[in-house]
């Protein structure tokens, strides 16, 4: 069992930057592939970015590719989402998720993740 907790959300102007953190506890984070998802009211969760267990492989949605970077520090049991050039349409609750998996695989499917955080609100003003 692993616990997942996001932090770092807030209010930022369009064009600004924000870094989200996702801390895992309970078991060594290097055992888990990690993903970031986001959700706006009335819609399902949308895949944002994912990273494999070692941090060597990453994937992004088309809407954030080139603006967001996912990376991890397994010594700190933390995964990060660096968000640049933020747009109002990036406004959402951002969730971090964890799952077991092959060493070099990352996962885009929301349903494949076993452990979820409570989410952190990101609001981008125009």
Protein Blocks (a to p, Z undefined) as FASTA:
>chain_A
ZZdddehiacddehiacddddddehiafklpccddddddehiacddfbdcdfkopaccdd
fklgokaccdddfknopacdddehiafklgccdddddddddfkbccfbfklpmbdcebja
ddddZZ
